[in-house]
Amino acid sequence: MPWREDGFHGWTKGTSAGPPNMGPVRGLAVPGFLSLVITDSAGRRLRGKTGHDETRAVEFSWLKKKECRYGGRPMKRDQIMGNRHRMRIAGDRVGFTLVEMLTVIVIIGILAALISAATIYARARAREAAIYAQIKQMEAALMEYKNQYGEFPPDFWGLHSNDANIRAQAEQELRRHLRKRWPRYAAGTDPVTQFGADLAALGMDATKFDAATALVFWLGGLPEEPLVPGGTYKPAGFFADEEHPFQLGRPRTGPLFEFDPKRIGYGDSDNNNSVDFIRYYPEGPAAPPVVYFRSKKDPATGRSGYAVNGVIAHFEHTVDDVAVAYLDGGTVSATPAWRNPDTFQIVHPGLDGMFGGPRTINDPTRWPVTITGARFTQGDYDNITNFAARLESEIE
């Protein structure tokens, strides 16, 4: 194709001769492309290809440093390097190479993996923090309970024990508390017997209450409405009549802790048509409930702690998953050192949904110790309590 010199002292299509000091220019028109074969004064061939419908820059450098244009568009200047003549064809590159795309994909995959791992870890810690916050609120509610009524509520542990001594101890604790909180209740009769009868009238079996039921019952109170299968337990406090506190209706004293009714489960474990457990599940009913153990005085030793007659306070979620109270250290057979020896322990199974186990509840040498992690099972380490946001953080 012919070349010519335009008003910008550059070389474009016009004459058949090439730029100064360069050989002839030969071109072949092909639909959609312009092919150029250019030789310099030394006979070296410079090749280029460009499309008619796309902007391309064809630059020439020669001794006189001329500015060249192609298709009437101004081109970039190129630096003079002695008497060498060069041509550069520059244009927009379409897409990425396969290597570049694979590199980007690998980088994105690595970043996604790092972000996912960090997100999962952050979400787990946030869930643990939320559970721990609820447990601390329960702890504050139990402290307020003691301020109002003189002592912490019983934990119901031992009421249905096969050990007569443990059962008698649990009944005595319940009897003392009922008389202390409601002095006019069951006047002239046994408060424990009357307690069982009053709750039976509401469709509950108090003889089967356990350490998980104690939290909802004492801090939340009786349900707002009569319980029905598949219904909702909405705690509304106790009836404001010291002679008849265990009946529905109004007025109520009000709960000390606002339980989420959607996270309260109740049922009949032995199919006797009576509700025998009411439990709070911070993580939902698919996970084990939160459990409450109150310190008690062992009549055999006279010391306060969480064991009676050589059996540690416990809650059996399953045969191989049992919540227990925790020791702080020391020699358990001689001088037991309990966590919160004079108050209470609140235990949640953590995000793995396991309290720990299997357990040996009647052998003090097998009871778990928080300060050393001795006799911990796999489920113990991430348990959340009112004295530790995560038990494994207590191990020294």
C-alpha positions in Angstrom: 0.0 0.0 0.0 1.3 3.5 -0.8 2.7 5.9 1.7 2.8 9.7 1.7 4.2 12.5 3.9 1.6 14.6 5.6 1.7 18.1 7.2 3.0 16.7 10.5 6.3 15.7 8.9 5.4 12.1 9.5 4.8 9.2 7.3 1.4 7.7 6.5 -0.2 6.1 3.6 0.7 7.9 0.4 4.0 7.2 -1.5 5.4 3.8 -2.3 8.7 4.6 -0.8 9.3 4.1 3.0 10.5 6.6 5.5 14.0 8.1 5.2 16.9 5.7 5.7 14.5 2.7 5.4 13.9 0.2 2.7 10.8 -0.1 0.6 7.4 -0.8 2.2 5.4 -3.6 0.9 1.8 -4.2 2.0 -0.9 -6.8 1.4 -4.5 -5.9 2.0 -6.5 -8.7 3.6 -10.1 -8.2 4.7 -10.0 -6.9 8.3 -6.2 -6.7 8.5 -3.3 -4.7 7.1 -0.1 -6.6 6.8 3.2 -4.7 6.5 6.6 -5.9 5.7 9.2 -3.2 6.2 13.0 -3.4 5.8 15.5 -1.0 7.2 18.7 0.3 5.4 20.6 -2.8 6.6 18.0 -5.1 5.1 16.5 -6.3 8.4 12.8 -7.0 8.2 10.3 -5.4 10.5 6.9 -7.0 10.6 3.6 -5.9 12.0 -0.1 -6.6 11.7 -3.1 -4.5 12.6 -6.8 -4.4 12.2 -8.6 -1.8 10.1 -11.3 -1.4 12.7 -9.0 -1.0 15.8 -6.7 1.8 16.7 -3.0 0.8 16.4 0.2 2.8 16.8 2.9 2.1 14.3 6.0 4.0 15.4 9.2 4.5 13.5 12.4 5.9 15.0 15.1 7.3 12.8 18.0 9.7 13.1 15.9 12.8 12.4 13.3 11.9 15.1 10.2 12.3 13.0 6.7 11.9 14.5 4.7 9.3 12.5 1.0 8.8 12.3 -1.1 5.9 11.1 -4.7 6.4 9.9 -4.6 10.1 10.9 -4.1 9.4 14.7 -1.1 10.9 16.6 1.4 8.3 17.7 3.8 8.2 20.6 7.4 9.4 20.1 10.1 6.9 20.4 13.6 7.7 21.6 16.4 7.8 19.1 19.1 5.1 19.7 21.9 5.8 17.3 21.2 4.9 13.7 19.0 1.9 14.6 15.5 2.0 13.3 12.7 0.3 15.0 9.0 -0.2 14.6 6.6 -1.0 17.4 3.0 -2.0 16.9 1.0 -1.2 20.1 -2.6 -2.0 20.6 -5.2 -3.1 23.2 -4.7 -6.7 24.2 -7.9 -8.7 24.4 -8.3 -11.0 27.5 -5.8 -12.8 29.7 -3.4 -15.6 29.0 -4.2 -19.0 30.6 -1.3 -18.7 33.0 -2.5 -15.3 34.2 -6.0 -16.6 34.7 -4.8 -19.6 36.7 -2.6 -17.4 38.8 -5.5 -15.2 39.7 -7.8 -18.2 40.5 -5.1 -19.6 42.8 -4.7 -16.3 44.6 -8.4 -15.9 45.0 -8.7 -19.4 46.3 -6.0 -18.8 48.9 -7.6 -15.5 50.0 -11.0 -17.2 50.2 -9.6 -20.0 52.4 -8.0 -17.6 54.7 -11.1 -15.4 55.0 -13.3 -18.4 55.5 -11.1 -19.8 58.3 -11.0 -16.4 60.0 -14.7 -16.0 59.6 -15.5 -19.4 61.1 -13.2 -18.8 64.0 -14.7 -15.3 64.7 -18.2 -16.7 64.5 -17.3 -19.5 67.0 -15.8 -17.0 69.4 -18.9 -14.7 69.1 -21.2 -17.7 69.9 -19.1 -18.5 72.9 -19.1 -14.9 74.1 -22.9 -14.8 73.7 -23.4 -18.0 75.8 -20.9 -16.7 78.4 -22.8 -13.4 78.6 -26.1 -15.2 79.3 -24.5 -17.4 82.0 -23.1 -14.3 83.7 -26.6 -12.7 83.6 -27.9 -15.9 85.2 -25.2 -15.6 87.8 -26.3 -12.0 88.6 -29.9 -13.2 88.8 -29.0 -15.9 91.3 -27.1 -13.4 93.4 -30.2 -11.2 93.4 -32.2 -14.2 94.3 -30.1 -14.6 97.4 -30.4 -10.9 98.2 -34.2 -11.2 98.2 -34.7 -14.6 99.8 -31.7 -15.2 101.9 -30.0 -18.1 100.1 -29.4 -19.6 96.7 -32.2 -21.9 95.4 -31.8 -25.6 95.6 -30.6 -27.4 92.5 -32.9 -30.5 92.7 -29.9 -32.7 92.4 -30.5 -36.0 94.3 -34.3 -35.8 94.5 -34.6 -39.0 92.5 -31.3 -40.6 93.5 -31.1 -44.3 94.2 -29.0 -43.4 97.2 -31.3 -42.9 100.2 -28.8 -40.5 101.9 -28.5 -38.3 98.8 -32.2 -38.2 98.3 -32.9 -37.3 101.9 -30.3 -34.5 101.7 -31.9 -33.1 98.6 -35.4 -33.2 100.2 -34.1 -31.5 103.3 -32.5 -28.7 101.2 -35.8 -28.2 99.4 -37.8 -28.2 102.6 -35.6 -25.6 104.2 -35.7 -23.3 101.2 -39.5 -23.5 100.9 -39.9 -22.5 104.5 -37.4 -19.7 104.2 -38.8 -18.2 101.1 -42.5 -18.7 101.8 -42.9 -19.0 105.6 -46.6 -19.3 105.4 -46.6 -22.0 102.8 -47.9 -25.5 103.8 -48.4 -24.5 107.4 -48.8 -27.6 109.6 -47.7 -30.0 106.8 -44.5 -31.0 105.1 -43.6 -28.3 102.5 -42.0 -30.9 100.2 -45.1 -33.1 100.1 -47.3 -30.0 99.5 -44.9 -28.8 96.8 -45.2 -32.1 95.0 -49.0 -32.0 95.2 -49.3 -28.4 94.0 -47.1 -29.0 91.0 -48.9 -32.2 90.2 -52.1 -30.2 89.9 -50.4 -28.2 87.2 -49.3 -31.3 85.3 -45.7 -31.4 86.7 -43.8 -34.2 88.5 -41.5 -32.4 90.9 -39.9 -35.6 92.1 -38.1 -35.9 88.7 -36.8 -32.3 88.6 -33.0 -32.1 88.0 -30.1 -29.6 88.0 -31.1 -28.3 84.5 -34.7 -27.7 85.6 -33.7 -25.7 88.7 -32.5 -22.7 86.7 -35.7 -22.2 84.8 -38.0 -23.0 87.7 -36.4 -20.8 90.4 -35.3 -17.8 88.2 -38.3 -17.9 85.8 -41.2 -19.3 87.9 -44.3 -21.0 86.7 -45.6 -20.8 83.1 -47.9 -18.0 82.1 -50.5 -20.5 80.7 -51.2 -24.2 81.5 -48.8 -26.5 79.8 -49.9 -28.5 76.8 -48.0 -30.9 74.5 -46.1 -28.9 71.9 -46.8 -25.6 73.6 -44.5 -22.9 74.9 -43.2 -22.4 78.4 -43.2 -18.7 79.1 -41.9 -18.1 82.6 -44.1 -15.5 84.5 -42.9 -15.8 88.1 -44.8 -17.2 91.1 -48.2 -16.4 92.3 -48.1 -13.4 94.7 -49.6 -15.3 97.7 -47.2 -16.7 100.2 -49.7 -19.3 101.2 -50.3 -20.5 97.6 -47.3 -19.6 95.5 -47.6 -22.5 93.1 -50.7 -21.7 91.2 -51.4 -20.0 87.9 -53.1 -16.6 87.6 -52.4 -13.1 88.7 -50.7 -11.3 90.3 -47.2 -12.8 89.9 -43.9 -11.8 91.6 -42.2 -11.8 88.2 -39.1 -13.7 87.0 -35.6 -12.7 87.9 -34.2 -13.7 84.5 -35.8 -13.2 81.1 -35.6 -16.6 79.5 -36.3 -16.8 75.7 -39.4 -19.1 75.6 -38.3 -20.4 72.2 -35.2 -21.9 73.9 -37.0 -23.5 76.7 -37.9 -27.2 76.3 -40.1 -29.2 78.6 -41.4 -32.8 78.5 -42.2 -36.1 80.0 -39.2 -38.3 80.2 -40.9 -41.4 81.7 -44.3 -41.2 79.9 -46.4 -40.7 83.0 -48.4 -37.8 81.5 -46.6 -35.3 83.7 -43.9 -32.7 82.8 -40.8 -33.7 84.7 -38.2 -31.5 83.1 -38.0 -27.8 82.1 -34.7 -26.8 80.5 -33.1 -23.9 78.9 -31.0 -24.4 75.7 -29.0 -21.3 74.8 -27.9 -22.9 71.5 -31.3 -24.4 70.7 -33.0 -27.7 71.7 -30.6 -29.7 69.5 -27.8 -29.0 72.1 -27.7 -30.0 75.8 -29.1 -27.5 78.3 -27.3 -25.3 80.8 -27.0 -26.8 84.3 -26.9 -25.4 87.8 -25.2 -26.9 90.8 -25.5 -25.3 94.2 -22.9 -25.8 96.9 -24.2 -27.9 99.8 -22.9 -29.1 103.1 -22.0 -32.8 103.2 -23.4 -34.2 106.5 -20.7 -36.8 106.6 -17.8 -34.3 106.5 -19.5 -31.0 107.5 -17.7 -29.3 104.6 -19.3 -27.3 101.8 -18.9 -28.5 98.3 -20.6 -30.4 95.5 -20.6 -34.0 96.7 -22.8 -35.9 99.1 -21.9 -39.3 100.5 -19.0 -39.7 98.1 -21.0 -38.9 95.0 -20.3 -35.7 92.9 -23.2 -33.5 91.9 -24.0 -34.4 88.3 -26.5 -34.1 85.5 -26.8 -37.1 83.1 -27.6 -35.9 79.6 -26.8 -39.3 78.2 -25.0 -42.3 79.7 -21.7 -41.1 78.2 -22.3 -37.4 78.5 -22.6 -36.2 82.0 -22.2 -32.7 83.5 -20.4 -32.5 86.8 -19.2 -29.9 89.3 -15.5 -29.0 89.0 -12.7 -29.2 91.5 -10.1 -26.4 91.6 -7.2 -28.5 92.8 -5.9 -30.1 95.9 -6.2 -33.7 97.1 -9.8 -34.5 96.7 -9.9 -37.4 99.2 -8.5 -35.3 102.0 -9.3 -31.6 101.4 -11.5 -31.1 98.3 -10.8 -27.7 96.7 -13.9 -26.8 94.6 -14.5 -24.0 92.2 -16.9 -21.5 93.9 -17.0 -23.7 97.0 -19.7 -21.6 98.8 -21.9 -20.5 96.0 -22.8 -22.3 92.8 -21.5 -23.5 89.4 -23.3 -23.0 86.1 -22.1 -25.3 83.3 -22.8 -25.2 79.6 -21.4 -27.9 77.2 -19.8 -25.5 74.8 -20.0 -25.5 71.1 -19.2 -29.2 70.7 -22.4 -30.0 72.5 -20.8 -32.3 75.0 -20.3 -31.9 78.8 -17.8 -34.8 78.9 -17.7 -38.4 79.7 -18.0 -41.2 80.5 -17.7 -40.3 84.2 -17.1 -42.1 87.4 -19.3 -40.1 89.8 -18.6 -42.0 93.0 -14.8 -42.0 92.9 -13.2 -38.7 94.0 -9.9 -39.6 92.3 -11.7 -39.5 89.0 -13.3 -36.1 89.3 -12.1 -33.4 86.9 -9.8 -30.6 88.2 -9.9 -27.3 86.3 -6.5 -25.8 87.3 -4.5 -28.8 85.9 -7.0 -30.3 83.4 -6.5 -33.6 85.3 -9.2 -36.2 84.5 -10.7 -34.0 81.8 -12.5 -35.9 79.0 -12.6 -34.5 75.4 -15.9 -32.8 76.1 -14.7 -30.8 79.2 -12.2 -28.5 77.5 -14.6 -26.1 75.8 -17.3 -26.1 78.5 -18.5 -22.7 79.4 -19.1 -21.9 83.1 -19.8 -18.9 85.3 -16.2 -19.0 86.4 -14.5 -19.5 83.1 -15.5 -18.5 79.5 -13.8 -21.7 78.4 -12.4 -24.3 80.8 -9.3 -25.0 78.8 -8.2 -21.4 79.5 -8.1 -22.2 83.2 -5.5 -24.9 82.8 -2.0 -23.8 84.1 
